[in-house]
Amino acid sequence: MSAATGTILPMGKRELELGGKYLGNLRDSNELLDNPEALRARMTEDGYLLLRGLQPRENVVAARRVLLENLSANKQLDPNAPLMDGVIGEGGRGAFMGGAKAVTHTPEFLSVVESPQIMGFFDRFFSEQSLTFDYKWLRAVGKGGYTGAHYDVVYMGRGSARLHTVWTPLADISYEDGPLALLLGSHNLEGFKKLRETYGRMDVDRDKVQGWFSDDPMHLVDTFGGRFATTEFRMGDVLIFGMYTMHGSITNQTGRFRLSCDTRYQPASDPVDERWVGENPIAHYGWHKGETKSMETARKEWGV
Ligand SMILES: O=C(O)CCC(=O)C(=O)O
């Protein structure tokens, strides 16, 4: 972990200075861990909670190993490098492995994303029993790869209004590895209201629109307000945020896969988005099937 304030980090089609107008650092909320009310207030205020070391590190290392063994068996890794370094092999490409149960439903993986630490956290956070979707999102981001800015609600907004995402790094992730970046204020600033009421009401399976809102973080900040924030992560850390916290990622500049998973949690008594639960969740059934509307066209229609 090497980069510091003033470092230039690529994100989408821009380069952002860490500590500058467009990109700052996330703060952790570990000091609030024993106080659910304060955690809820912090979530309302910040739109996220960064909790360092919530998961036992050895459990995350074990899940990482399962994922890397799978990537290795699929010839994605450099066979001459140590498995646990996750070095991208010749021809190895980044992969979205959402729903890949051969990995996501192994005991090692479930012992992280359904651990007593994370389920217990949400039981306390919601002050009632929580549940997590059966479908788990898993990503191996290759060199030059990144995630464009979006709200999660457009992918999973049919159930609970209290649904939260947990982003779990399956690596120690430096700035160069391409960590997640949140657009602070996107969940509550007035400048984002119209965006929340247009883009934020879309459903990718119903509306068949591309999901990412933008790959231009500077334009987002200049137009709607807020500031992106990121940090370096260690295995064991989790980043929790709501459906209206816009986020994307810094570009992976390394020769290693940036490995992470994102999983969802809500109160068990709330309605559940039917696409993501059950033995074999139906997942996205309309998105990218047939004609897909470009985000550019949709944004013109919404006037944002
Ligand atoms: O890991 C990434 O690059 C994207 C993750 C994401 O979009 C999410 O956690 O909702």
The ligand as a MOL file (V3000), in Angstrom:
LIG
                    3D

  0  0  0     0  0            999 V3000
M  V30 BEGIN CTAB
M  V30 COUNTS 10 9 0 0 0
M  V30 BEGIN ATOM
M  V30 1 O -16.6130 -4.2460 -7.1420 0
M  V30 2 C -16.9900 -3.5030 -8.0240 0
M  V30 3 O -16.2210 -3.0320 -8.8730 0
M  V30 4 C -18.4290 -3.0980 -8.1120 0
M  V30 5 C -19.2230 -3.4740 -6.9150 0
M  V30 6 C -20.5890 -2.9160 -6.9160 0
M  V30 7 O -21.0380 -2.2930 -7.8210 0
M  V30 8 C -21.4110 -3.1270 -5.7150 0
M  V30 9 O -20.8820 -3.5680 -4.6920 0
M  V30 10 O -22.6140 -2.8420 -5.7920 0
M  V30 END ATOM
M  V30 BEGIN BOND
M  V30 1 2 1 2
M  V30 2 1 2 3
M  V30 3 1 2 4
M  V30 4 1 4 5
M  V30 5 1 5 6
M  V30 6 2 6 7
M  V30 7 1 6 8
M  V30 8 2 8 9
M  V30 9 1 8 10
M  V30 END BOND
M  V30 END CTAB
M  END
